[in-house]
Amino acid sequence: MKHFLPFLIFVLIGIGQVFGQQGSQRLRLAQSVYEQGRLHELPTVLDSTAFLSLSKEDKVSAYKLLTLAHIYLEEPELADQSMLKLLNTDHFFEPNTSIDPAEFIGLYKTFRTKPVFSVGAKVGGNMTIPFLSNNYYISSGANGAGKYTTPIGIQFGVVFEKALFDRSKNKILKKLTFAPELLYTPRSVAYSNDDFMNGNASFKGTLKQTWLDFNPMVQFKVNKSKTLQTYLAFGPGISYLMKGTLSTPNFSWDKGQGAVSGPDVVNTSSYKKIVPSLIGAAGLKFKFGAIYLTAEGRIQYGLVSPINSSQRTNVESVFAYNYTLTDYKPLTIMGNVGFIFPYFNPIKIKRK
């Protein structure tokens, strides 16, 4: 039995090679028949059994020969059928405008060849820079002495894409794609201040929030290539708060002789539930097999402070750590990588 399996694999490989050679020979024969002008014979040479032994690339070439033959034999319905089979075999096929006949290119343009829509996922890192607007403080001497740093957060989510005006004659409108996304986005700002109680005490902690971001973005294609696409994106953002915490709080005095620290302080009610923003981004899509790999950088600016002024003060953070939240507008710098899966459904376009 242990010798049978390698033998079976060897036989299957041999059979595959034979079929591949037969398919290549059949395609070469079809090419010769086409070049000799014996167009009526092509459907017989490239019958349904011939396609069983052809690779994907050879199938595309064979359907192209059949389509050309039906065009020149003035068989429009059969030409449509062959072109449709070609497009279903290779969704990313494009005619060569330099060498392909004008009749073939014209027929290609009568079909829907772009994705109906695309779906995908992305993941990346972010950091949030706070732009202070109103400073609030409890401890004397703390005003204006705090320092902010930007821990890294990891966001992830899903994206949907659909061309808005792919049949428009306007060159600008044809380049627009509606690309809404839903991201789980943690944002953090680390705060420290050594001047609590006029320099006799210090505080440090991290303001953490987790948001569900809905971003109805619009992409503008910079180039038309199906292999490597670049784009600019813009649009509004709507962030819905899921949770807010004051993480790893620590209040110390007398040069560390006394200190108060404890678990994270949940202060969700101190934040607004919804925060609007504006987003600008630039990215690229690289064709990898049947999908696109994506990479993108973006900036997202909060239009309002996320702090809920009516419930700014959290009892535990005030009495245990002498700290209250300050108003700021968040600027989030974000980088994402991911993939996009385009869904194709080639059909003949019915012209009015």
C-alpha positions as CSV (number, residue, x, y, z in Angstrom):
1,M,0.0,0.0,0.0
2,K,2.9,2.4,0.8
3,H,4.2,1.9,-2.7
4,F,0.8,2.3,-4.4
5,L,0.2,5.9,-3.4
6,P,3.4,7.3,-4.9
7,F,2.7,5.2,-8.0
8,L,-0.9,6.6,-8.2
9,I,0.4,10.2,-7.9
10,F,3.0,9.5,-10.6
11,V,0.3,8.1,-12.9
12,L,-2.0,11.1,-12.3
13,I,0.8,13.6,-13.0
14,G,1.6,11.7,-16.2
15,I,-2.1,11.8,-17.3
16,G,-2.2,15.5,-16.6
17,Q,0.9,16.2,-18.7
18,V,-0.6,14.2,-21.6
19,F,-3.9,16.1,-21.4
20,G,-1.9,19.4,-21.2
21,Q,0.1,18.5,-24.3
22,Q,-3.1,17.5,-26.1
23,G,-4.7,20.8,-25.2
24,S,-1.7,22.8,-26.5
25,Q,-1.7,20.8,-29.7
26,R,-5.4,21.4,-30.2
27,L,-5.0,25.1,-29.6
28,R,-2.1,25.3,-32.1
29,L,-4.2,23.5,-34.7
30,A,-7.1,25.9,-34.1
31,Q,-4.7,28.9,-34.5
32,S,-3.4,27.4,-37.8
33,V,-7.0,26.8,-39.0
34,Y,-7.9,30.4,-38.2
35,E,-4.8,31.9,-39.9
36,Q,-5.6,29.8,-43.0
37,G,-9.1,31.4,-43.1
38,R,-11.0,28.1,-42.6
39,L,-13.2,29.8,-40.1
40,H,-16.1,27.3,-40.5
41,E,-13.9,24.5,-39.1
42,L,-13.0,26.2,-35.8
43,P,-16.1,25.2,-33.9
44,T,-15.3,21.5,-34.7
45,V,-11.6,21.9,-33.8
46,L,-12.5,23.7,-30.5
47,D,-15.5,21.6,-29.5
48,S,-16.6,21.1,-25.8
49,T,-14.2,18.2,-25.3
50,A,-11.2,20.3,-26.5
51,F,-11.7,22.7,-23.6
52,L,-11.4,19.9,-21.0
53,S,-7.6,19.7,-21.6
54,L,-6.9,23.4,-21.9
55,S,-5.4,25.6,-19.2
56,K,-7.2,28.8,-18.2
57,E,-4.9,30.9,-20.4
58,D,-5.4,28.5,-23.3
59,K,-9.2,28.6,-22.8
60,V,-9.1,32.4,-23.1
61,S,-7.1,32.2,-26.3
62,A,-9.5,29.5,-27.7
63,Y,-12.6,31.6,-26.9
64,K,-11.0,34.6,-28.4
65,L,-10.4,32.7,-31.7
66,L,-14.0,31.4,-31.7
67,T,-15.3,35.0,-31.1
68,L,-13.3,36.4,-33.9
69,A,-14.5,33.6,-36.2
70,H,-18.1,34.2,-35.4
71,I,-17.6,38.0,-35.9
72,Y,-16.2,37.5,-39.4
73,L,-18.8,34.8,-40.3
74,E,-21.4,37.4,-39.3
75,E,-22.9,35.3,-36.5
76,P,-23.5,37.9,-33.8
77,E,-25.3,35.6,-31.4
78,L,-22.6,33.0,-31.4
79,A,-20.0,35.8,-31.1
80,D,-21.8,37.0,-28.0
81,Q,-21.8,33.6,-26.5
82,S,-18.1,33.1,-27.1
83,M,-17.2,36.5,-25.7
84,L,-19.4,35.8,-22.6
85,K,-17.6,32.5,-22.0
86,L,-14.2,34.3,-22.4
87,L,-15.2,36.9,-19.8
88,N,-16.4,34.2,-17.4
89,T,-13.2,32.4,-17.7
90,D,-11.0,35.4,-17.0
91,H,-12.8,38.2,-15.3
92,F,-9.8,40.5,-15.7
93,F,-9.4,40.0,-19.4
94,E,-8.8,43.2,-21.5
95,P,-8.2,43.3,-25.3
96,N,-4.9,44.6,-26.6
97,T,-5.9,47.9,-28.3
98,S,-2.7,47.9,-30.3
99,I,-3.1,44.5,-32.1
100,D,-6.6,43.2,-31.6
101,P,-9.1,43.8,-34.4
102,A,-11.5,46.8,-34.0
103,E,-14.5,44.5,-34.3
104,F,-13.3,42.4,-31.4
105,I,-12.7,45.5,-29.2
106,G,-16.0,46.9,-30.2
107,L,-17.8,43.7,-29.2
108,Y,-15.9,43.6,-25.8
109,K,-17.2,47.1,-25.0
110,T,-20.8,45.9,-25.4
111,F,-20.4,43.7,-22.3
112,R,-20.3,44.6,-18.6
113,T,-16.7,43.7,-17.7
114,K,-16.3,45.6,-14.4
115,P,-17.1,44.2,-11.0
116,V,-20.8,44.5,-9.9
117,F,-19.4,45.2,-6.4
118,S,-16.5,44.3,-4.1
119,V,-16.3,43.2,-0.5
120,G,-13.3,42.9,1.7
121,A,-11.6,43.3,5.1
122,K,-8.9,45.5,6.5
123,V,-6.7,45.7,9.6
124,G,-4.2,48.3,10.7
125,G,-2.7,50.6,13.4
126,N,-3.6,54.0,14.5
127,M,-2.5,56.8,16.9
128,T,-4.6,59.7,18.2
129,I,-3.3,63.2,18.6
130,P,-5.4,65.4,20.9
131,F,-5.9,69.1,20.0
132,L,-6.8,70.7,23.3
133,S,-9.7,73.2,23.2
134,N,-10.7,73.8,26.9
135,N,-8.5,72.8,29.8
136,Y,-10.2,71.4,32.9
137,Y,-8.3,70.3,36.1
138,I,-8.7,69.5,39.8
139,S,-5.3,69.7,41.3
140,S,-3.6,73.0,41.8
141,G,-0.7,73.7,39.5
142,A,-1.9,71.1,37.0
143,N,-3.2,73.6,34.5
144,G,-1.2,73.4,31.3
145,A,1.5,71.2,32.6
146,G,0.3,67.9,31.3
147,K,2.0,65.9,28.6
148,Y,0.3,63.7,26.0
149,T,1.7,60.8,24.1
150,T,0.0,58.5,21.5
151,P,-0.2,54.8,22.1
152,I,-0.8,52.6,19.1
153,G,-4.3,51.0,18.6
154,I,-5.3,48.2,16.3
155,Q,-8.4,48.6,14.2
156,F,-10.1,46.1,11.9
157,G,-13.3,45.8,9.9
158,V,-15.1,45.2,6.6
159,V,-15.6,47.3,3.5
160,F,-18.0,47.3,0.6
161,E,-17.2,49.0,-2.8
162,K,-19.4,49.8,-5.8
163,A,-18.8,52.0,-8.8
164,L,-21.2,54.9,-8.8
165,F,-21.2,56.0,-12.4
166,D,-19.3,53.4,-14.4
167,R,-21.5,53.9,-17.5
168,S,-21.3,57.7,-17.4
169,K,-19.7,59.6,-20.2
170,N,-18.2,62.1,-17.7
171,K,-14.6,61.1,-17.1
172,I,-14.6,62.4,-13.5
173,L,-17.8,60.6,-12.5
174,K,-16.6,57.3,-14.0
175,K,-13.7,57.3,-11.5
176,L,-15.9,57.5,-8.4
177,T,-16.5,54.5,-6.2
178,F,-18.8,54.4,-3.2
179,A,-16.7,52.6,-0.4
180,P,-18.5,52.5,2.9
181,E,-16.8,50.7,5.8
182,L,-17.4,49.5,9.3
183,L,-14.4,49.5,11.6
184,Y,-13.8,48.5,15.2
185,T,-11.4,51.2,16.3
186,P,-9.7,51.6,19.7
187,R,-8.3,55.1,20.3
188,S,-5.9,56.0,23.2
189,V,-4.2,59.1,24.6
190,A,-1.7,58.7,27.4
191,Y,-1.5,61.6,29.9
192,S,1.1,62.5,32.5
193,N,1.5,65.5,34.8
194,D,4.3,66.1,37.4
195,D,2.8,69.3,38.7
196,F,-0.2,68.1,40.6
197,M,-0.5,70.0,44.0
198,N,2.1,72.6,42.8
199,G,4.7,69.9,42.1
200,N,4.2,67.8,45.2
201,A,2.3,65.1,43.4
202,S,2.1,63.6,39.9
203,F,-0.5,61.7,37.9
204,K,-0.4,59.4,34.9
205,G,-3.0,57.4,33.0
206,T,-4.3,56.5,29.6
207,L,-7.6,57.6,28.1
208,K,-8.9,54.7,26.2
209,Q,-12.1,54.4,24.1
210,T,-13.4,51.8,21.8
211,W,-15.5,53.0,18.8
212,L,-17.5,51.5,16.1
213,D,-16.7,53.7,13.0
214,F,-19.1,53.9,10.1
215,N,-17.3,55.7,7.2
216,P,-19.3,56.3,4.0
217,M,-16.2,57.0,1.9
218,V,-16.0,57.9,-1.8
219,Q,-12.9,56.8,-3.7
220,F,-11.5,58.6,-6.7
221,K,-9.4,56.3,-9.1
222,V,-6.1,57.9,-10.1
223,N,-5.4,55.3,-12.8
224,K,-7.3,52.7,-14.8
225,S,-5.0,49.7,-14.5
226,K,-6.5,46.5,-13.4
227,T,-3.2,45.2,-12.1
228,L,-2.2,48.2,-9.8
229,Q,-4.8,50.8,-8.9
230,T,-4.2,53.9,-6.9
231,Y,-6.9,56.1,-5.4
232,L,-7.7,59.0,-3.2
233,A,-10.6,58.8,-0.8
234,F,-12.6,61.3,1.2
235,G,-15.8,61.4,3.2
236,P,-17.5,61.8,6.6
237,G,-17.0,59.5,9.5
238,I,-19.5,58.6,12.3
239,S,-18.0,57.1,15.4
240,Y,-20.2,55.4,17.9
241,L,-18.8,55.0,21.4
242,M,-18.8,51.4,22.8
243,K,-16.7,51.9,26.0
244,G,-14.5,54.5,27.7
245,T,-11.9,53.9,30.5
246,L,-9.2,55.7,32.4
247,S,-6.6,52.9,32.2
248,T,-3.7,52.2,34.6
249,P,-4.3,55.4,36.7
250,N,-1.6,56.3,39.2
251,F,-1.5,59.2,41.6
252,S,1.6,59.7,43.7
253,W,2.9,62.3,46.1
254,D,6.0,63.1,48.2
255,K,8.3,61.8,45.5
256,G,6.6,58.5,45.4
257,Q,6.4,58.0,49.2
258,G,2.6,57.7,48.8
259,A,0.7,56.5,45.9
260,V,-2.8,55.4,44.7
261,S,-3.3,53.1,41.8
262,G,-5.9,50.6,40.9
263,P,-7.9,48.9,38.1
264,D,-9.2,50.8,35.1
265,V,-11.9,53.4,35.8
266,V,-14.9,52.9,33.5
267,N,-16.0,56.4,32.4
268,T,-18.1,55.7,29.4
269,S,-20.8,58.2,30.4
270,S,-18.1,60.9,30.3
271,Y,-17.9,60.6,26.5
272,K,-20.4,61.5,23.8
273,K,-22.1,58.5,22.2
274,I,-21.6,59.9,18.6
275,V,-18.7,61.9,17.2
276,P,-18.7,63.1,13.6
277,S,-15.4,63.5,11.7
278,L,-13.9,64.1,8.3
279,I,-11.5,61.6,6.6
280,G,-8.9,61.9,3.8
281,A,-7.0,58.9,2.5
282,A,-4.7,57.6,-0.2
283,G,-4.2,54.0,-1.1
284,L,-3.4,51.3,-3.7
285,K,-4.8,48.0,-4.8
286,F,-2.6,45.3,-6.2
287,K,-4.1,42.4,-8.2
288,F,-3.2,39.1,-6.7
289,G,-5.0,36.2,-8.4
290,A,-8.7,36.7,-8.1
291,I,-8.4,39.4,-5.3
292,Y,-6.8,42.8,-4.7
293,L,-4.4,43.3,-1.9
294,T,-4.8,46.8,-0.4
295,A,-2.7,49.3,1.5
296,E,-3.8,52.7,2.7
297,G,-2.9,55.7,4.8
298,R,-5.4,58.2,6.2
299,I,-6.1,61.1,8.5
300,Q,-9.4,61.4,10.4
301,Y,-10.2,64.7,12.2
302,G,-13.0,64.8,14.9
303,L,-15.3,67.8,14.3
304,V,-16.3,68.0,18.0
305,S,-14.7,67.1,21.3
306,P,-15.6,63.5,22.4
307,I,-16.0,64.6,26.0
308,N,-19.6,64.9,27.4
309,S,-19.4,68.2,29.2
310,S,-22.5,67.5,31.3
311,Q,-20.9,64.3,32.7
312,R,-17.3,65.2,32.5
313,T,-16.5,64.5,36.1
314,N,-16.1,60.9,37.1
315,V,-16.3,60.5,40.9
316,E,-13.7,57.8,41.2
317,S,-11.1,59.6,39.0
318,V,-11.6,62.9,40.8
319,F,-11.5,61.7,44.4
320,A,-8.9,58.9,44.0
321,Y,-6.7,60.5,41.4
322,N,-7.5,64.2,41.4
323,Y,-8.1,64.0,37.6
324,T,-10.9,65.1,35.3
325,L,-11.2,65.0,31.5
326,T,-10.2,68.0,29.3
327,D,-11.9,69.0,26.0
328,Y,-10.0,68.1,22.9
329,K,-10.5,67.3,19.2
330,P,-9.0,64.0,18.1
331,L,-6.8,63.7,15.0
332,T,-6.3,60.0,14.2
333,I,-3.5,58.9,11.9
334,M,-4.2,55.4,10.5
335,G,-2.6,52.8,8.3
336,N,-4.5,49.8,6.9
337,V,-3.8,46.7,4.9
338,G,-6.3,44.2,3.6
339,F,-8.0,42.6,0.6
340,I,-10.8,43.2,-1.7
341,F,-12.8,40.4,-3.5
342,P,-14.5,41.7,-6.7
343,Y,-17.7,40.0,-7.7
344,F,-18.1,39.8,-11.5
345,N,-21.2,39.0,-13.5
346,P,-20.5,39.7,-17.2
347,I,-23.6,40.4,-19.3
348,K,-24.5,41.9,-22.6
349,I,-25.3,45.6,-22.1
350,K,-28.6,46.5,-23.6
351,R,-28.2,49.8,-25.3
352,K,-31.1,52.3,-25.6
